[in-house]
Amino acid sequence: MFDASVPATIDNGCLKIPLQGKGTKYKIKLSVETLTDDEEIPPPSDKLAAVSLLQEGAFSSPTVEKQRFTRHVPVKSILCRPDGGAGLAGQKVLIFGWVRTARLQGKGSFAFLEVNDGSCPAYLQVIVDASLSDDLSKLIAKGTCVVVDGCLKLPPQGTKQKIELKVEEVVSVGTVDQVTYPFPKNKPSPEHLRKLLQLQESETRLPFATHSFFQSQSFLYVNTPIITTSDCEGAGEMFQVTTLISATEKLERELMENPPPTEADVEAARVVVKERGEAVAELKSAKASEQDITASLAELANAKLSLSRTVERSRLKPGLLTGLQLESYACALGSVYTFGPTFRAENSHTSRHLAEFWIVEPELALADLKEDMDCAEAYVRYMCTWLLDNCYDDLEVMAKNVDDGCIDRLKLVASTPFVRVTYTDAIELLKEAVAQGETFENQVEWGIDLASEHERYLTEVVFQKPVIVYNYPKGIKAFYMRVNDDGKTVAAMDVLVPKVGELIGGSQREERYEQARGDWSTSRAIRVVPGLETSWNSEAFRIRTWVGAYGSVCYRDGQHQRRYSLPSLSWKS
């Protein structure tokens, strides 16, 4: 620490600060210019040039860091400094935020407020004198939005705060009725928070880290269509897209009276077109009158129009995954990825299903399953390391309120290689567990799709770390996955993590055209658009990995349901 009892001196352009318990003085080179009377003193170009505090051998700037486009100072720039804000004592600041807790002191002569503006998890203690407000009780209600102008000062010794704000002017922007305020004083449950989606903080850090990882690995980010006519997975129900109708009642009535066409409807329309065409041909061959032929041609045109509308209504839908588009990009660009929303229409309300969620889809050209697994593992470990380096304050809040083991779990994943085990070996491990008395709701046998309870048992009990299961049975995976030499399994993999289960799924594409084409007629085939030229998508098959973005948030936070990790939520209702 510097010695405040001995004044600093300037010698030959150097600022000399005496240090306690040191034999030397710390020097700072100064640049001094003479200004004329009409010149204004320019702001310092380097905020670290002016130094008033020396702590643990490192300087902290006494200048408050302000946001460029606002007049107020973020609470983060005060409290998230190495010195906890102590070096800013004496600075005047304007802040805004919401009151978390408050208490009256001195028989109502002043109040302590804990204010947070959402920029960080910490709260700034604010001291408000009763003379500054007509009714101090309006300021101490939990959730009240206030704008505060005042001076930062050091609190008395022995208090937990490093800095506090002495208020000079305060304005209550929005008062709160404590009777109807939705957040109770005690800790709210996740179910209760789900009802207050508009009040949840949006998740922005993991998407930023996702882009950072793939950009650092020379992947190119591409945008793919959200509304598409293809179902590249065939594994889930898809929503139908229609034009918006202003009257909701009219839309509901029309949907009940005229539901979306089925495949049978499309086929029936084709039959009508064929019949009308044959009728026109018969009339022409029989040399019918021009009036009869014209009428029949009109009926044929109407039938064709009806067919095109029926087919279009049956095709247009929000996509599940974007494999078709990504593969065409990868043919020209190499390694690509996209990151965006996807939709499923199953009427499912489990802890693992959502109607709308975001997903990361990388595509690598000329890569095999091992490289796919390497990429997936590197991504997960990067995300864990990034969170520990950049979001530790948030993690401490999650550890305190949700899962006290989340930080240790992230550290373990960031520093430990993943276990890799074949599907066959994983089934054998589960069978051994059953033989030793472990019970599962879903039967364990070769050929099943691993349930969540199986995945969590492998990660939480058997290995106690993330596990990559690979070489799945051919019958439970998509047709485009490369068939292994045994003819029974395909080059597919899933990354399983504790608390969540499946986090990432990926596979090596089938590059053998005849092998892939043979599978199109089997139960593993996807539903494709009629008339689609399959060679467009089969020239060079690759590996592709998908990552459930909100599964990543679940793993970070220790949440057991994906819906608890979304800032806003959609499900089929």
C-alpha positions in Angstrom: 0.0 0.0 0.0 1.1 3.6 -0.5 2.0 5.7 2.5 -0.7 8.4 2.7 1.2 10.3 5.4 4.0 11.2 3.0 3.1 13.4 0.0 4.0 12.4 -3.5 6.5 14.5 -5.3 7.4 15.3 -9.0 11.0 15.0 -10.0 12.1 15.5 -13.6 8.7 14.6 -15.0 8.3 11.6 -12.7 5.6 11.1 -10.1 7.2 9.5 -7.0 4.8 7.7 -4.6 6.2 6.6 -1.3 5.3 3.0 -0.4 4.8 1.5 3.1 7.6 -0.9 4.1 9.5 -0.3 0.9 12.9 1.3 0.5 12.2 2.7 -2.9 9.6 4.9 -4.5 7.3 4.0 -7.3 7.8 6.3 -10.3 5.3 7.2 -13.0 6.4 9.2 -16.0 4.3 12.3 -16.6 3.8 14.3 -19.8 3.3 18.0 -19.0 2.1 20.5 -21.5 1.4 24.2 -21.0 -2.1 25.3 -21.9 -3.2 28.8 -22.8 -6.0 30.4 -20.8 -8.7 29.7 -23.5 -7.7 26.1 -23.9 -9.7 23.3 -22.2 -7.9 20.5 -20.4 -8.4 17.4 -22.6 -9.6 14.2 -21.1 -6.8 11.7 -20.3 -6.2 9.3 -23.3 -5.3 6.5 -20.9 -7.6 6.0 -18.0 -4.9 4.2 -16.1 -2.5 7.1 -16.3 -4.0 8.8 -13.2 -3.3 6.6 -10.2 -4.4 7.0 -6.6 -4.5 3.5 -5.3 -1.8 0.8 -5.1 -3.2 -2.6 -4.0 -1.3 -5.9 -4.0 1.2 -4.5 -6.4 -1.3 -3.5 -9.1 -2.9 -0.1 -9.8 -6.6 0.5 -10.2 -7.9 3.4 -12.1 -9.7 6.1 -10.0 -11.8 7.0 -13.0 -15.2 5.5 -13.3 -15.7 3.6 -16.5 -18.9 4.9 -18.2 -20.9 3.4 -21.0 -20.7 5.2 -24.3 -24.4 5.6 -25.0 -25.8 6.4 -21.6 -25.3 9.0 -18.9 -25.4 6.6 -16.0 -22.5 4.4 -14.7 -23.0 0.6 -14.7 -22.8 -0.9 -11.3 -20.4 -3.5 -12.8 -17.8 -0.8 -13.5 -17.8 0.1 -9.8 -18.0 -3.2 -8.0 -16.2 -5.6 -10.4 -12.8 -3.9 -10.1 -9.9 -5.7 -8.5 -10.3 -3.4 -5.5 -14.0 -3.8 -5.3 -14.5 -0.1 -6.1 -12.5 1.2 -3.1 -10.2 3.2 -5.5 -13.2 5.2 -6.7 -13.8 6.9 -3.3 -14.6 10.5 -3.9 -15.9 10.1 -7.4 -19.4 11.4 -8.3 -21.6 9.0 -10.3 -25.1 8.7 -11.6 -26.5 5.2 -11.5 -29.9 3.5 -11.9 -31.2 0.2 -10.9 -33.8 -1.7 -8.9 -34.0 -2.0 -5.1 -33.3 -5.6 -3.9 -33.4 -5.0 -0.2 -33.8 -1.9 2.0 -33.9 -1.0 5.6 -34.7 2.2 7.5 -32.1 3.4 10.1 -31.8 6.2 12.6 -35.6 6.2 13.4 -36.4 6.7 9.8 -33.8 9.5 9.2 -32.1 7.6 6.4 -32.2 4.3 4.6 -29.8 1.7 3.2 -30.7 0.4 -0.3 -29.1 -2.4 -2.2 -29.4 -1.5 -5.9 -28.6 -3.6 -8.9 -28.9 -2.7 -12.6 -28.4 -6.1 -14.1 -24.9 -5.5 -15.3 -23.5 -7.9 -12.7 -24.7 -10.1 -9.8 -23.4 -7.7 -7.1 -25.5 -5.0 -5.4 -24.3 -1.5 -4.6 -25.2 -0.1 -1.2 -26.8 3.3 -1.4 -27.4 5.6 1.6 -30.4 7.9 1.2 -31.2 10.7 3.7 -34.9 11.2 4.5 -34.6 14.9 3.5 -34.0 13.9 -0.1 -37.4 12.2 -0.5 -41.0 13.2 0.3 -41.7 9.6 1.3 -38.8 7.4 2.1 -41.1 4.4 2.3 -41.7 4.5 -1.5 -38.0 4.0 -2.1 -37.5 1.0 0.1 -40.1 -1.2 -1.5 -38.5 -4.2 -3.2 -38.4 -3.9 -7.0 -38.6 0.0 -7.0 -36.7 1.5 -9.9 -34.5 4.4 -8.8 -32.1 6.9 -10.4 -29.4 8.0 -8.0 -26.8 10.8 -8.2 -24.2 10.9 -5.5 -20.6 10.5 -4.3 -18.8 7.2 -3.7 -17.2 6.8 -0.3 -15.4 4.2 1.8 -17.7 2.5 4.3 -16.7 2.1 8.0 -14.1 -0.5 8.7 -15.5 -3.9 9.5 -18.3 -3.9 7.0 -18.5 -6.3 4.0 -18.9 -3.5 1.5 -15.8 -2.1 -0.2 -17.6 1.0 -1.4 -21.0 2.7 -1.0 -22.8 5.6 -2.5 -23.9 8.6 -0.5 -26.9 10.0 -2.3 -27.2 13.7 -3.2 -30.3 13.3 -5.4 -32.7 10.5 -6.0 -35.7 9.9 -8.3 -38.1 7.1 -8.0 -38.8 6.1 -11.6 -41.3 3.2 -10.9 -42.9 2.3 -7.6 -44.0 -1.2 -6.8 -47.1 -2.5 -5.0 -45.7 -5.0 -2.5 -49.0 -6.8 -2.4 -48.9 -7.8 -6.1 -45.2 -7.9 -6.5 -44.5 -11.3 -8.0 -41.2 -12.1 -6.3 -41.5 -13.2 -2.7 -38.9 -12.4 0.0 -37.9 -16.0 0.2 -36.2 -17.8 -2.7 -38.7 -18.4 -5.5 -39.0 -21.9 -7.1 -38.1 -22.5 -10.8 -41.8 -23.3 -11.4 -42.7 -19.9 -10.1 -40.0 -18.1 -12.2 -41.4 -19.8 -15.3 -44.5 -17.7 -15.0 -42.4 -14.5 -15.2 -40.6 -15.0 -18.4 -40.6 -11.3 -19.3 -38.6 -10.7 -16.1 -35.9 -13.2 -16.8 -32.4 -12.0 -17.8 -31.6 -13.0 -21.4 -28.7 -15.5 -21.9 -26.0 -13.9 -24.0 -22.7 -15.2 -22.9 -22.8 -18.8 -24.1 -23.8 -17.8 -27.7 -20.9 -15.3 -27.7 -18.5 -18.1 -26.5 -19.9 -20.4 -29.2 -19.1 -18.0 -32.0 -15.6 -17.4 -30.4 -14.8 -21.1 -30.4 -15.8 -21.8 -34.0 -14.3 -18.6 -35.4 -11.0 -19.4 -33.6 -11.0 -22.8 -35.3 -11.5 -21.2 -38.8 -15.1 -22.2 -39.2 -17.2 -19.9 -41.4 -20.6 -18.8 -39.9 -23.5 -19.1 -42.4 -27.2 -18.4 -42.2 -29.6 -21.0 -43.2 -33.4 -20.8 -43.9 -35.7 -21.1 -40.9 -38.8 -21.8 -43.1 -38.1 -24.7 -45.4 -39.9 -27.5 -47.3 -37.5 -30.3 -46.2 -37.5 -32.5 -43.1 -33.9 -33.6 -42.9 -34.3 -35.8 -39.8 -37.8 -37.3 -40.0 -37.6 -37.8 -36.2 -40.1 -35.2 -35.1 -43.4 -33.6 -35.9 -43.1 -30.3 -37.7 -45.2 -27.1 -37.6 -47.2 -26.0 -40.6 -46.8 -22.4 -41.8 -49.7 -20.4 -43.1 -50.3 -16.7 -43.8 -51.4 -14.6 -40.9 -55.1 -14.0 -40.5 -56.2 -11.0 -38.4 -59.2 -12.7 -36.9 -58.1 -15.5 -34.6 -61.6 -17.0 -34.5 -61.7 -17.2 -38.3 -58.4 -18.9 -38.4 -59.4 -21.5 -35.8 -62.7 -22.1 -37.6 -61.0 -22.6 -41.0 -58.5 -25.0 -39.5 -61.2 -27.1 -38.0 -63.2 -27.0 -41.2 -60.2 -27.4 -43.6 -57.3 -29.0 -41.8 -53.8 -29.1 -43.4 -53.8 -31.7 -46.2 -52.4 -35.2 -45.7 -50.3 -37.2 -48.1 -53.6 -38.9 -49.1 -55.1 -35.5 -50.0 -52.1 -34.7 -52.2 -52.4 -38.0 -54.0 -56.1 -37.5 -54.5 -55.4 -34.1 -56.1 -52.9 -35.8 -58.4 -55.6 -38.3 -59.4 -58.0 -35.5 -60.2 -55.4 -33.8 -62.4 -54.8 -37.0 -64.2 -58.5 -37.6 -64.8 -59.1 -34.1 -66.1 -56.1 -34.5 -68.4 -57.4 -37.8 -69.8 -60.8 -36.2 -70.3 -59.3 -33.4 -72.3 -57.4 -35.9 -74.4 -60.5 -37.9 -75.1 -62.5 -34.8 -76.2 -59.7 -33.8 -78.6 -59.4 -37.3 -80.1 -63.2 -37.4 -80.5 -63.1 -34.0 -82.2 -65.5 -32.6 -79.6 -66.8 -29.0 -79.9 -64.5 -26.2 -79.0 -66.8 -25.2 -76.2 -66.6 -28.6 -74.5 -62.8 -28.7 -74.9 -62.4 -25.2 -73.4 -64.6 -26.1 -70.4 -62.6 -29.3 -69.8 -59.3 -27.3 -70.1 -60.6 -24.9 -67.5 -61.4 -27.8 -65.1 -57.9 -29.2 -65.7 -56.3 -25.8 -64.9 -58.3 -25.5 -61.7 -57.3 -29.1 -60.7 -53.6 -28.3 -61.3 -53.9 -25.1 -59.2 -55.6 -27.0 -56.4 -52.8 -29.6 -56.5 -50.0 -27.0 -56.4 -51.7 -25.3 -53.4 -52.3 -28.6 -51.6 -48.6 -29.6 -52.1 -47.3 -26.2 -51.0 -49.5 -26.3 -47.9 -48.1 -29.7 -47.0 -44.5 -28.6 -47.6 -44.0 -25.2 -45.9 -42.8 -25.5 -42.3 -40.2 -24.3 -39.9 -37.2 -26.5 -40.1 -35.8 -28.9 -37.5 -32.2 -29.0 -38.6 -30.3 -27.5 -41.5 -28.2 -30.4 -42.8 -29.1 -30.0 -46.5 -28.1 -26.4 -46.7 -25.0 -26.9 -44.5 -23.7 -29.7 -46.7 -23.9 -27.6 -49.8 -22.0 -24.8 -48.0 -19.3 -27.3 -46.8 -18.8 -28.5 -50.4 -17.5 -25.1 -51.2 -16.2 -23.6 -48.0 -14.9 -26.5 -45.9 -15.7 -26.1 -42.3 -18.9 -24.2 -41.6 -21.5 -23.8 -38.8 -24.8 -22.2 -38.1 -26.5 -21.2 -34.9 -30.1 -20.5 -34.7 -33.7 -21.5 -33.7 -35.3 -24.8 -34.6 -38.8 -26.1 -34.0 -40.6 -29.4 -33.1 -44.3 -29.8 -32.9 -44.6 -32.8 -30.6 -47.2 -32.3 -27.9 -44.6 -33.1 -25.2 -44.1 -31.5 -21.8 -41.2 -33.5 -20.5 -38.0 -32.0 -19.1 -36.2 -32.7 -22.4 -38.5 -31.3 -25.0 -39.3 -27.8 -26.2 -41.3 -26.5 -29.2 -38.6 -23.9 -30.0 -35.0 -24.0 -29.1 -31.6 -22.9 -30.4 -29.0 -25.3 -31.8 -25.4 -25.2 -33.0 -24.7 -27.2 -36.2 -21.1 -27.5 -37.4 -20.3 -29.2 -40.7 -16.7 -30.4 -41.5 -15.6 -31.5 -45.0 -13.4 -34.6 -45.4 -13.5 -35.6 -41.7 -14.3 -38.9 -40.0 -16.0 -39.8 -36.7 -12.9 -39.4 -34.6 -12.4 -35.8 -35.8 -16.1 -35.2 -35.1 -15.7 -36.4 -31.5 -12.5 -34.3 -31.1 -14.4 -31.2 -32.3 -17.3 -31.9 -29.9 -15.1 -32.5 -26.9 -13.0 -29.4 -27.7 -16.1 -27.3 -27.9 -17.6 -28.4 -24.6 -14.2 -28.0 -22.8 -13.7 -24.6 -24.3 -17.2 -23.5 -23.1 -16.4 -24.6 -19.6 -13.1 -22.9 -19.5 -14.6 -19.7 -21.0 -17.3 -19.7 -18.3 -14.8 -20.1 -15.5 -12.6 -17.3 -17.0 -15.4 -14.8 -17.8 -18.5 -15.5 -15.7 -17.1 -16.6 -12.4 -19.3 -14.2 -10.5 -22.4 -15.6 -12.1 -21.3 -19.1 -11.4 -20.9 -18.3 -7.7 -24.5 -17.1 -7.7 -25.6 -20.3 -9.3 -23.5 -22.4 -6.9 -25.2 -20.6 -4.0 -28.8 -20.7 -5.2 -29.1 -23.7 -7.6 -26.3 -26.2 -7.5 -23.3 -26.0 -5.2 -21.3 -28.4 -7.3 -21.6 -26.5 -10.6 -18.1 -24.8 -10.4 -16.3 -28.0 -9.5 -18.1 -29.8 -12.3 -17.0 -27.2 -14.9 -13.4 -27.3 -13.6 -13.4 -31.1 -13.9 -14.7 -31.0 -17.5 -12.3 -28.3 -18.6 -9.3 -30.2 -17.3 -10.2 -33.9 -18.0 -10.4 -35.8 -21.3 -13.8 -37.3 -22.0 -14.3 -41.1 -21.8 -15.1 -42.7 -25.2 -17.0 -45.9 -25.2 -18.9 -47.8 -27.9 -22.6 -48.2 -27.8 -22.1 -52.0 -27.4 -19.8 -51.5 -24.4 -22.2 -49.0 -22.8 -25.0 -51.5 -23.0 -22.8 -54.2 -21.4 -22.0 -51.7 -18.5 -25.7 -51.1 -18.0 -26.5 -54.8 -18.0 -23.9 -55.3 -15.4 -25.5 -52.6 -13.3 -28.9 -54.3 -13.6 -27.3 -57.6 -12.6 -26.0 -55.9 -9.5 -29.4 -54.6 -8.5 -29.7 -51.3 -10.3 -33.2 -50.7 -11.6 -34.2 -48.7 -14.8 -37.6 -47.8 -16.0 -36.6 -48.6 -19.5 -35.3 -52.1 -20.4 -31.6 -52.4 -21.3 -30.9 -54.5 -24.4 -28.8 -54.0 -27.5 -30.7 -52.0 -30.1 -32.5 -49.6 -27.8 -32.2 -45.8 -28.0 -30.5 -44.9 -24.7 -33.0 -43.2 -22.3 -32.0 -40.2 -20.1 -31.7 -42.5 -17.1 -29.2 -44.6 -18.9 -27.2 -41.6 -20.1 -27.1 -40.1 -16.6 -26.1 -43.4 -15.0 -23.1 -43.7 -17.3 -22.0 -40.1 -16.6 -22.8 -39.7 -13.0 -22.3 -43.2 -11.6 -20.0 -45.3 -13.8 -17.5 -42.7 -15.1 -18.4 -39.5 -13.1 -17.5 -37.3 -16.1 -18.7 -36.6 -19.6 -18.8 -39.7 -21.9 -18.9 -40.0 -25.7 -20.9 -43.0 -26.9 -20.3 -43.9 -30.5 -21.1 -46.6 -33.1 -24.8 -46.8 -32.6 -27.1 -49.5 -34.1 -28.1 -48.8 -37.7 -31.8 -49.1 -37.0 -32.1 -46.2 -34.6 -30.1 -43.6 -36.5 -30.8 -41.6 -39.7 -30.1 -43.0 -43.1 -27.3 -40.6 -44.0 -24.9 -41.9 -41.3 -22.1 -44.0 -42.6 -22.6 -47.7 -42.1 -19.6 -49.4 -40.4 -17.9 -52.5 -41.7 -19.9 -54.8 -39.4 -23.1 -53.8 -41.2 -25.0 -53.4 -37.9 -23.8 -50.0 -36.6 -23.2 -46.5 -38.0 -20.6 -43.9 -37.4 -22.6 -41.8 -35.0 -21.8 -40.4 -31.6 -23.5 -38.6 -28.6 -21.8 -36.5 -26.0 -23.4 -37.2 -22.6 -22.8 -35.0 -19.6 -23.9 -35.3 -15.9 -27.2 -33.7 -14.8 -28.4 -33.4 -18.4 -27.7 -36.5 -20.4 -27.3 -36.0 -24.2 -25.8 -32.7 -25.0 -24.3 -33.1 -28.4 -25.1 -35.5 -31.3 -23.1 -36.0 -34.4 -22.2 -38.5 -37.2 -20.0 -39.2 -40.2 -21.9 -38.8 -43.4 -22.3 -41.7 -45.8 -20.1 -40.8 -48.8 -20.9 -44.0 -50.8 -23.7 -42.9 -53.0 -25.1 -46.4 -53.7 -25.1 -47.3 -50.0 -27.0 -44.1 -49.2 -29.4 -44.5 -52.1 -30.2 -48.0 -51.0 -31.1 -46.7 -47.5 -33.6 -44.1 -48.9 -36.2 -46.9 -49.4 -35.8 -48.3 -45.9 -37.2 -47.2 -42.5 -34.2 -45.0 -42.0 -35.0 -42.7 -44.9 -36.0 -39.1 -44.5 -39.0 -37.5 -46.0 -37.8 -35.5 -49.0 -39.5 -32.9 -51.2 -41.1 -34.6 -54.2 -38.9 -34.1 -57.3 -35.8 -33.1 -55.3 -32.7 -34.1 -57.2 -30.9 -36.2 -54.7 -27.5 -35.9 -56.3 -27.4 -32.3 -55.1 -27.0 -33.6 -51.6 -24.9 -36.7 -52.2 -21.8 -35.6 -54.0 -19.7 -35.3 -50.9 -21.2 -36.4 -47.6 -19.5 -35.1 -44.4 -19.7 -35.2 -40.7 -22.1 -33.0 -38.9 -22.6 -32.2 -35.2 -25.5 -30.5 -33.5 -25.3 -28.9 -30.1 -28.4 -28.1 -28.0 -27.7 -24.6 -26.9 -30.0 -24.7 -23.9 -28.6 -28.1 -22.9 -25.3 -26.2 -22.5 -27.0 -23.7 -20.2 -28.6 -26.6 -18.2 -25.2 -28.1 -17.7 -23.6 -24.8 -16.7 -26.4 -24.0 -14.2 -27.1 -27.4 -12.8 -30.7 -27.2 -14.0 -32.5 -30.5 -14.6 -35.0 -29.1 -17.0 -34.1 -27.2 -20.2 -37.1 -24.9 -19.8 -35.6 -23.4 -16.7 -32.6 -22.2 -18.7 -34.5 -20.2 -21.4 -35.1 -16.4 -21.2 -38.5 -17.1 -22.8 -40.2 -20.3 -23.5 -42.3 -22.0 -26.2 -44.1 -25.4 -26.1 -47.0 -26.8 -28.0 -50.3 -26.1 -26.3 
